[in-house]
Amino acid sequence: MERNEVREGPIAIAVDRDKTSIQALKWAIENHIPQGETLKLVHVIQRSANGPNTDDELSEREHKNRQITRFLPLRCLCMRRNIQTEVVLLDDQDVAKALIEYISHNFISTFFIGASLKKSITRLFKVDDIPSNVMRWAPDFCTVLVVSKGRLSSGEMRSEWSDSDRASKFDFISESTPIVTSIIHSPEKP
């Protein structure tokens, strides 16, 4: 199998409102995702350190609907290519950890993520960003592809890891799972 080839199984992409995730989605549907495939658009809503907000239920439902409609242009882009979409919203404080746990629990075979927009000077002070953490800690059955500026920046297949590497990798992932707030299926075409 080629290094950046899409494997059989579920395909997901991390999405947000920044331009890197939009570029990653465009590149993935143009170059890797076959027509008729189902793509999971995964977004992590960062909750505060104080825990979940105690607002009334109506405003929480309105907030979830607003989050879902934010990704309507991305879903339309997929529908034009005859790619079915599911929007998955996760609640967690740590974005990379939530994505890794989602990949692990749902056995995602191919995961696309946009590269970080950090400038080189800020990389000196903070070593790890979300794409590098996801690549480092992703399970061995998942191919993680990082897309930057409309092209593949890096990709990694983890099938050649030893059992001791797998055991130490999963020590990072806590036993608590991120809360999946909603999964939205796009309507099937007649």
Phi, psi and omega in degrees: 000137179293154186300319183254023180279142178285131179274166174290140178124184183298142179241136180223159177219137177281127182236151176206187180272357180282162186288338181291323179286328176293317177296321179296318179296314179300315181296319182295317182284334178280328189247336189231327188269120181286155178298145179086354180282158175257130182243133178263121176266109187255126179232135179255123174268116182283119177268159182287165180292341181283352181106190182293150180287143183259030176294165180293162187295327181296315180291328177294318178295320178296321179296317178296318179296321178295319178298319181292318181289339176300331185260012179300317177299324178292321178294321178295321178300319178290320181296327177297332179264010181060043177245122178286147181232152170231129176265124179243121178254126179246142175254120176195159179279323181255113185296312182299317180297318179297318179295317180296316179295322177296316178301315182294314185285336182251006177051051178289126183273326180227128183231124178257143177212144178283148180289160180288146179269010186294144176281161184297329181291325179285336177292336178295326185271327178237115188287313188258140172238178185298309180301320180290324176293319179295317178297319183291319189255005179294147179296160185290343179275359185249133172264120180257125180242124179258126182249131180226131177053042176076015177214163181290121180272312177200157178208150183216130173257136187252022186285345185261020180280150176277168180296325180292325176296318179297317181295317180290329180293319183280354171292332179294323185279126181283168181284338179280138182258154176294153180275123176274114184276326178195151173231123182246126177264139175281149181293144179281146179282142180288000000 
